[in-house]
Amino acid sequence: MSSISIIGTGNMARTIGARAITGGNTVEVMGRDQSKATDLAQALGGGATTGEWGTAPAGDIVIVALLYDGVVPAIAKYGDALTGKVIVDISNPFNSTFDGLAHREEISIAQEVAKAAPAGASVVKAFNTVFRQVLEKGHPDVFLAGDDAQAKARVEAFIQSLGMRPLDVGGLKMAHWLEGAGVVTVGLANHGVGNADFALGITELPV
């Protein structure tokens, strides 16, 4: 099983933390508001602990569960404390109308994280195409992207511990397109599907 640190105390942090503990992983919660981090760790149970914001995370895998505009500043704050860690960016940089990305260039928050992270850290994009309630109750496919094969393998093992199927889409430059897929899920929720109780997935033809 994996050792996980979660930066953030919101709904996605709570959901991933709960699934992680159920899957037999260790969880540390880190938040700007220490009292919120403590409350979340206590609510998660399962031996979940808290760490101090900005200090070296205990987990080998660090999941950044923040709104997209807070992700890179948080990575910069942690700085060298993230050396040797696998950083997982789960954010979606939606525009104000949720029908496009906030950035116009072919870039991604995950790639910006890689620029801000210390040289000894690896960055993986994952979980951004799955709505929170599906992460909480379902067993969806989870797409991921990254340049470090070993880092991706560790994230894949963590995803499998949650009872979900990891699917590698390629290098970190593919994170831009995963963020675009996040926009597609919102469009489907608002139109073709009509609710958020679904996730994008892969259907394979029988052999």
N, C-alpha and C positions, 0 to 999 in steps of 0.2 A: 504494500500500500504506500501512499504518498504522504509527504509532510507538506501541508498547505498553509500559506499565509494569505489572508484576504485583506487588501487595503480598501476600506469602505465599510459602511454600516447600513446601507440601504437595502431595498428589497432583493436585488440580485445577490448582494453579499449574503443575506440571510438564506436565500434559496440554495445557492451553491454550497454554502457552509453546511446546511442541513443534509443535503444529499451526500456531501463529502463524508460527514460523520457516519451516516447510514452505511456508506460504502467501506467503512473501516479505516478511513484516513484520519490523520491528526490535523487539527485546525487551530490557527491563531488568527485573531481579529485585530486589525489596526485601524484606528480612526483619528481624525483631527480632534474630535470630541472624545476624550478618554472615557467619560461616563457612558456614552452611547456604545463604545466598543465593549466595555465591561458588561453592559446590559445584554448586548447581542451574544456575547460568549456564554453568559449564564443561560440565556434562552435556548441556545443551541445545545447545551449540555454536552455529554459525550467527552468530557475532558477538554473542551475548547478553552483556549487561553487568550490573553490579551497581550499585545506588545505596544511599545511606545511609538507614536507617530515619528517617522523619520529615522528611527534606529534600525539596525540590521534585523530583517525578518528571520524568524526561526525556521520557516518553511523553505524547502528546496524549490518549490513552485510558488510564485507570488502572483496572485490573481488581483488585477487592478479593477475593482468594481466601482468605478466612479463615472460621472457624466463626462462626455468626451473632452470638454474644455478643461477639465481638471486633471486629466491623465498625465500629460507631459509635465505640467508643473509639479505633480506629485513625484514623478520619476526623478526630476531634477532635484527635488528636496531630499530624496533618499540618497542620491548620488552613489558614491562608492560602497554604500551599505548593501547595494544590490549585486555586487561583484559575485560571480559564480551562480547566480540565481537564474531560473527560467521565469521570465516575466510574461504573463498572459494578459493581453489586452482584449477586453470583451465589449468595448464601447462601440456605439453607432453615432457618427457625426451627422445627424439629420439636419436639414435646413429648417427654417421656421414653419414651413407648411408640410413637412414630413413627406415630401415627394421628390426629394433630391438630397445630395450631400452638401454639407456646409463648406467643403473645400472644392474648388473647381478644377484643380490640377489632378493628374493621375498619381495621387499620393494617398496615404492612409494614416490614421492615428498610430497604428502599429509601427509604421516606418519612421514616424516622428519619434516614437518611443525609443526605437533602436538608435537614433541619432543622439538622444539625450541620456541613454543608459551607459553605464561604464563598459569598457571594452570586454570585460570578463562575463558579461551577462548575455543571455540569449532571449529573443523575443518571439512569441507565438501569438497569432490572432486566433481566437476561438470563441464559441458560444454566442456570437453576436447575431446569428440568424435564428435563434430560438427564443420565443417569448417566455417570460418568467413562469407563467403557470404551467407551461409544457415542461420546463426544466424541473418544476416542483413535482409534477405528477406523472410525467410521461417517460418514454424511452426513445427519444428522437435521435436522428443522425446529427452529429456535431461536426461541422466543417472546420478545418484548421489550416493555417498557412504559416510557414517559417523557413528560415534558411539553414537552421542547425538540425540535422537529422536526429541526433541524440536528444535534443531538447523536445522535438516533436514526439519522439517515442515515449518520453516521460509523460508528456501531456496526454498522449493517446492512452497510456496505461491508466492515468487518473480518470479520463472520460469513461473508460471501460468499467472502472470501479463504481461509477455512478449508474451502471446498467444502460449506458448509451453507446452508440457506435461512432467511433471517430473516423472521419474521412479526410484524408490529406489532399488539399487542392494544389499544393506546390509551394514555391518560395514565397518570401515575405511580400514581394511585389503583388502577389495575388490578394493580399489583404484589402487592397483598394476595391477589388471586385466582390469580396465578401461583404464589405461595407455597402456596396451597391445592392447585394442580395438582401441586406437588411432593409433597404428601402423597398425592395420587391415584397418582402413579407408584410410590411405595413400596408402597401397597396392592396395586397390580397385580403388582408384583414378588413380593410375599409370597403372593399368592392366584391371581388369574386367569391371569397369565402364568407365574409360578413362577420367574422369573429376572430379572436386571437387564440383559439384552442387548437392550433395546428403548428406544424413545423415543416420546413422544406426538407425533402429527403430524396434518396435515390432508390428507384425500383429497378431491380435486375431481372432480366429474362432468365427463366429456368434453363439449366444446362441440358 
